Amino acid sequence: MRKLLEGSHAVAEAVRLCRPQVVAAYPITPQTHIIERLAQQVADGELAAEFISAESEFGAASLVLGAVAAGAQAFTATASQGLLLMTEVLYNIAGMRLPVVMVCANRALGAPINIFCDHQDSMALRDAGWIQIYVESNQEAVDSLIQAYRLAETCELPVMICMDGFLLTHTFEPVTLPTQSAVDEYLPAFRFSRTLDPARPMTLGGGSEADNYQEYRVAQQEAMENAETVIEAFDAEFSEQFGRSYGGLLQGYRLDGAQTVLLGLGSLMGTVRDVVDTLRDEGEAVGALRLRCFRPFPAQSLVQSLSTAQRIIVLEKAFSVGAGGMVAAEVRAALQQAGIMTPVESVIGGLGGRDLTADVIQAIFQGTTTEPFRVGRFAPDPVEEGGVGHG
């Protein structure tokens, strides 16, 4: 069924179709509409779930941890400082290999306080052990969420669906919602192999000594590496059943013959593709590559997609203060590990909700040099007249 829905409400509809038994959350802008709609669905009898309004994001994460450990399928959502407040519990969820699914409505971190979109929140949790999928559209958010439950349960890893706050969560788009029977066919009944059961006592997430702690981390890493194949397989299977695919780990655009590749994540990439079309019309050999999956980091697939490029520009909506763009650093390392020394330029922009317009992206393409950047440079400012500033 095709409907015109706000992104947050589309996500809530997708959650309902996945039939979680527990929804626990604490409201925070721009995530709140997701949770409000789910609460209404539970109140109206549309979703047969226990809805728990937690006292904090830390509490919400703890509740879904306990729910999944006890054998119930669960969902939560958060953003920004809320995600950071969950940090301790998110590491525990990943360390216990619990198949929790969460939506992060990406928002800038304080201080200063800013409610608008960049990727500093989810990027701060990139090492927590969660699969991270960055979606470009509300349709992709719906479809990725459905895939996420199956992915989490198959790999026994938690999954974070990252969608741009306001740019997606509060934007109305036509969205095709699958039928309940189709989702039921795609998603098997929830199963967690190490569900806590008084009849079969076990310890989950207990103490560990130096002689075995490292083995737990190795197991996490191996599960993440194996998840790459699973992500691609499930996206392909989803495409066969529902007719929509997002490339699995990566999504390329006009890469044939591209000497310059613009690489980025999230909703930004729609504008990037428009810029690529304009530049192609002007005779420029340029293409685009969307990094859909940031964890696990798809190094081998990236190398295959970028092996013939002569110049790579990474557009980043987050950075590590004192070090620079995190995505560019990992792209550069993957290429160098494969013996490819193509210049990788990090351009940081869109922080705190600042627009990365087509004019700005074209200016980045025209003005970025091939000199290596230790930290990366910041994108120029858009100006009201439609030109490009020099901030």
Rosetta blueprint (number, residue, H / E / L):
1 M L
2 R E
3 K E
4 L E
5 L E
6 E E
7 G H
8 S H
9 H H
10 A H
11 V H
12 A H
13 E H
14 A H
15 V H
16 R H
17 L H
18 C H
19 R L
20 P L
21 Q L
22 V E
23 V E
24 A E
25 A E
26 Y L
27 P L
28 I L
29 T L
30 P L
31 Q L
32 T H
33 H H
34 I H
35 I H
36 E H
37 R H
38 L H
39 A H
40 Q H
41 Q H
42 V H
43 A H
44 D L
45 G L
46 E L
47 L L
48 A L
49 A L
50 E E
51 F E
52 I E
53 S E
54 A L
55 E L
56 S L
57 E H
58 F H
59 G H
60 A H
61 A H
62 S H
63 L H
64 V H
65 L H
66 G H
67 A H
68 V H
69 A H
70 A L
71 G L
72 A L
73 Q L
74 A E
75 F E
76 T E
77 A E
78 T E
79 A L
80 S H
81 Q H
82 G H
83 L H
84 L H
85 L H
86 M L
87 T H
88 E H
89 V H
90 L H
91 Y H
92 N H
93 I H
94 A H
95 G H
96 M L
97 R L
98 L L
99 P L
100 V L
101 V E
102 M E
103 V E
104 C E
105 A E
106 N E
107 R L
108 A L
109 L L
110 G L
111 A L
112 P L
113 I L
114 N L
115 I L
116 F L
117 C L
118 D L
119 H L
120 Q H
121 D H
122 S H
123 M H
124 A H
125 L L
126 R L
127 D L
128 A L
129 G L
130 W L
131 I E
132 Q E
133 I E
134 Y E
135 V L
136 E L
137 S L
138 N H
139 Q H
140 E H
141 A H
142 V H
143 D H
144 S H
145 L H
146 I H
147 Q H
148 A H
149 Y H
150 R H
151 L H
152 A H
153 E H
154 T H
155 C H
156 E L
157 L L
158 P L
159 V E
160 M E
161 I E
162 C E
163 M E
164 D E
165 G L
166 F L
167 L L
168 L L
169 T L
170 H L
171 T L
172 F E
173 E E
174 P E
175 V E
176 T E
177 L L
178 P L
179 T L
180 Q H
181 S H
182 A H
183 V H
184 D H
185 E H
186 Y H
187 L L
188 P L
189 A L
190 F L
191 R L
192 F L
193 S L
194 R L
195 T L
196 L L
197 D E
198 P L
199 A L
200 R E
201 P L
202 M L
203 T L
204 L L
205 G L
206 G L
207 G L
208 S L
209 E L
210 A L
211 D L
212 N L
213 Y H
214 Q H
215 E H
216 Y H
217 R H
218 V H
219 A H
220 Q H
221 Q H
222 E H
223 A H
224 M H
225 E H
226 N H
227 A H
228 E H
229 T H
230 V H
231 I H
232 E H
233 A H
234 F H
235 D H
236 A H
237 E H
238 F H
239 S H
240 E H
241 Q H
242 F H
243 G L
244 R L
245 S L
246 Y L
247 G L
248 G L
249 L L
250 L E
251 Q E
252 G E
253 Y E
254 R L
255 L L
256 D L
257 G L
258 A L
259 Q L
260 T E
261 V E
262 L E
263 L E
264 G E
265 L L
266 G L
267 S L
268 L H
269 M H
270 G H
271 T H
272 V H
273 R H
274 D H
275 V H
276 V H
277 D H
278 T H
279 L H
280 R H
281 D H
282 E L
283 G L
284 E L
285 A L
286 V E
287 G E
288 A E
289 L E
290 R E
291 L E
292 R L
293 C E
294 F E
295 R E
296 P L
297 F L
298 P L
299 A H
300 Q H
301 S H
302 L H
303 V H
304 Q H
305 S H
306 L H
307 S L
308 T L
309 A L
310 Q L
311 R E
312 I E
313 I E
314 V E
315 L E
316 E E
317 K L
318 A L
319 F L
320 S E
321 V L
322 G L
323 A L
324 G E
325 G L
326 M H
327 V H
328 A H
329 A H
330 E H
331 V H
332 R H
333 A H
334 A H
335 L H
336 Q H
337 Q H
338 A L
339 G L
340 I L
341 M L
342 T L
343 P L
344 V E
345 E E
346 S E
347 V E
348 I E
349 G L
350 G L
351 L H
352 G H
353 G H
354 R L
355 D L
356 L L
357 T L
358 A H
359 D H
360 V H
361 I H
362 Q H
363 A H
364 I H
365 F H
366 Q H
367 G H
368 T L
369 T L
370 T L
371 E L
372 P L
373 F L
374 R L
375 V L
376 G L
377 R E
378 F E
379 A L
380 P L
381 D L
382 P E
383 V L
384 E L
385 E L
386 G L
387 G L
388 V E
389 G L
390 H L
391 G L
